[in-house]
Amino acid sequence: MSTPQVFKTVDVLRLEVERDPGAGEYRNLIPNPSGQLGGWGWVTPVAHSVLVAANDAATGNAPGLKYITGTTISPASNYFYTEPQPFTAGRWARARWYIGTSPYGYHRASIYWYNASRTFISSDLLGAYTNSNATAISSARQAPAGTAYAALVFEVGGAAGTYPYTGGGAEMGLRDVTLVSAATSTEANTITWASVSADGYWTNILGPTHEIEIERAALDLGTLEAVVLDSSIDPATASLLRPGRRVRVTALNSTTGVWESLFPGELLTADVTYDLKRKRPADPKHARISLSAVDVTKNMAQAARPEGVGTIRDLPFVLEGAGVPWNADGNTNQVATATLASTNDNATAIDQVSLTRDTARGYAWVDRKGVLNAFSSLGDPDVQLVPNSSFETNIAGWRTQWVGAAATFTWSNLAASVGNYSLQMRANANALTTNMRIESQDATGTLASKIPVQAGVPYLAKADLYSPVTSRKAPVYVDWYNAANTYIGTSGDDWNIGTPSTVNTWKTIERPVVAPAGAVAAVMTVAVITEGAVKMAANEQHYVDNVSLRAASPLMLVDESAYADIDLGFDMDACINSIDYKWLVNNTFTGTTDEYHLTGYEDAASIAQWGRHHKTFTIHGSNADAAAHAADVFARNAQPAIRPDGVRFVAMKTTADVTAKAFVDLYDLHKVVNTAKGINAKARVTTVRHTIEPDRWIVSVDYANPTAVAAPQLLPPVQTGDPAGPPFLEAVYTPATASVSATWVALNSWTVIESSQIAVSGSTITVARPGRYRIKATLVYDATGTAGTVRGGRLNIGGTPMPYQTSPGYGTSAFASVEVDHTKRLAAGATLALEAYAGATVNLLGGTSGYGNTRIEIQFLGD
């Protein structure tokens, strides 16, 4: 018999719905008022401008946001604004904000009003340009008829607005941005700002809740389903449960005493059935209310985003204004510029995130706090990356540096935090040393001596420091290098701040960092520094030990004692050994996106062993990118194995169980053990489910191979410009061509079979009508030639060779077929040619009918 739950669920869990503010209560409508979540919640439409979290002179030396003006000269003012927030017509708004520094000291603010379609209605200027670097408070402004949303807009201008600020790269800081709603102008103008809540006002409805189901999975829509038995909040008679209200589930961390998020979202539906046996509506259980809520994935699915980016680091460009906080390869701020890789009028923000994730072969998910995470790769925290980290035999592999006067660095057994030895740093005997540091590389700084890292991976840098007599600031920081051993940045721009060491006690100093784009190597530095002109004492000593750099993902042990049930499987569903590609490329001449179809990427050995497991990826890139992409997918996905597919944890018995299991999140790394089946494997969490009843709480998870590439998402077809018009189809055929060899040759003597929309002359095909076309070419080779001969084909459009397609090598007794499939916008008079190539002399089959025709089919898709 299982042990019963020894805690009350209502003591450690809350299911809350945001209520309307009561009399004298006000909620700040700005969701990220001081940059606590980076650049989320703000929009910077001026080219190259950006908002980033800061804590410096620009923000009054307090946490805030820093607006960096666009770097291109523009006749318009630089400006930025909050994402429009719900606001009721007829109510009164009042705003407050703190402005730090400004390029010329001038800015002004306005409220913009929008209707339910988020179409601009009108604006209210909150004051003239001012150079006041202090807290500003507006008078009340009334929302006009038709208002459904409001946004706070800031303009950065020249002196008194006499000319717009047009220079680039200057900074303006702001923080504590507040926008409130009141019923009357008198109420708005007499608000006590200290009474404004940043979090809002919530009603906990867990007590009468009968059951809760939460499910979240990668980029799928996260859902909350709950059954509440409470007539007092029946939507038929009470206003609490209305679609669009914020909903959240939180749990108490018994270790920290903090209520942590399990699910944030918004209410979708609240359906009611009535128990007629309970005659009195006042009976709490008369109404059975079924709640449905969804997470912020809904916002991304509803945000149209036609422009796609090529790298995960550029995803903030897509996510800005999409109603979701983000962490893109460690960046929570906006990006000033992004490389646009494709355009698709049908795409949403979630589509673009999926496309970029699949291109990068990375990972993306919405976490339990409602933040969109996207990473190029995820590291293994079991692997300690710093060589000779505990100095047990020597201090080799560490470069030593000092400032002020020469310090000495020696291998020492006088102190150690692990083992028996450490590295001693000793200041100069003449009391002139101000800085001592060690770097994890050899004396000449070769790439081979640096720490290998993966771009986009979050790491945790740590070191133990011991100061026998004097406490000093002891920064730990990481410098990054690319494949050419070129320095590309640091995670230590504030390294001189440091964390003070502790006298006569070992202290662990740590710093979370993220490897930037292009990083392949790192140098970790541990320093001891003085402040200002202060010098260290003569022969002052400090000791360093247990230096480490690890992937920041925590590793949770999940063995037989942790779970009640385990699913083990042979992960054939994750096997990928055959790939076709839809390759999207921006056409800089037409401003549209061309779509190329690349086929035939296979892992022959895996197919022979496991059968064909095919996927189609939509990516940005080129022929070479597709080949490298396929090779990586096959290396990571082509060999199935017996792995844990998921576990159902033992039902929670104590509050310690809640702390250990309730906060499991997507893409956490688990080490799953099942001794009976010989399983001891790492796995990434890809689905989290909570099943909660009044006296029973169970968490279950699904797993995936931690190194496998995520299955590609189905994306909408590319559409740019006007919808496609009536299609027409052209077909042209070529006669047989003998002796195709190892040089690209244009096929000629084409015969037009259908339509008069194209013209043929020699090897050139000319289209008469401008528009968007799908061009599909098939080349069929006969069985001549040396065994293993590779055949190829490509289109040449306007004299420019397009991506080529090749067949695998075949024996002399087999035919070989190559297909080229492109979608492209063409001008009137554009020319096409089909070119053939073979690794050894073979013949090309032609003709106008029957099997084996070499042909081009041209389909007009629209203007």
Salt bridges, closest charged atoms under 4 A:
GLU16 OE1 - ARG248 NE 2.82
GLU18 OE2 - ARG27 NE 2.85
GLU18 OE1 - ARG246 NE 2.84
ASP20 OD2 - ARG245 NH2 3.11
GLU25 OE1 - ARG19 NH1 2.84
ASP56 OD2 - LYS66 NZ 2.67
GLU155 OE2 - ARG108 NE 2.81
GLU171 OE1 - LYS66 NZ 3.63
ASP176 OD2 - ARG175 NH1 2.81
ASP199 OD2 - ARG248 NH1 3.08
GLU215 OE1 - ARG689 NE 3.75
GLU260 OE1 - ARG368 NH2 2.96
GLU266 OE2 - LYS298 NZ 3.02
ASP275 OD2 - ARG278 NE 3.56
ASP283 OD2 - ARG278 NH1 3.23
ASP358 OD1 - ARG357 NH2 2.89
ASP380 OD2 - LYS682 NZ 2.41
ASP382 OD2 - LYS671 NZ 3.25
ASP382 OD2 - LYS682 NZ 3.15
GLU439 OE1 - ARG399 NE 3.14
GLU439 OE2 - ARG437 NE 3.58
ASP494 OD1 - ARG511 NH2 2.55
GLU531 OE1 - LYS473 NZ 3.02
GLU540 OE2 - ARG472 NE 2.83
GLU540 OE2 - HIS542 NE2 2.67
ASP580 OD2 - HIS614 NE2 3.36
ASP594 OD2 - LYS824 NZ 2.44
GLU595 OE2 - HIS597 NE2 2.83
GLU602 OE2 - ARG612 NH1 2.81
ASP632 OD2 - ARG361 NE 2.61
ASP632 OD2 - ARG636 NH1 2.83
ASP665 OD1 - ARG216 NH2 2.68
ASP702 OD2 - ARG689 NH2 2.72
ASP821 OD2 - HIS597 ND1 3.81
ASP821 OD2 - ARG774 NH2 2.42
GLU835 OE1 - ARG794 NE 2.51
ASP863 OD1 - ARG769 NH2 3.15
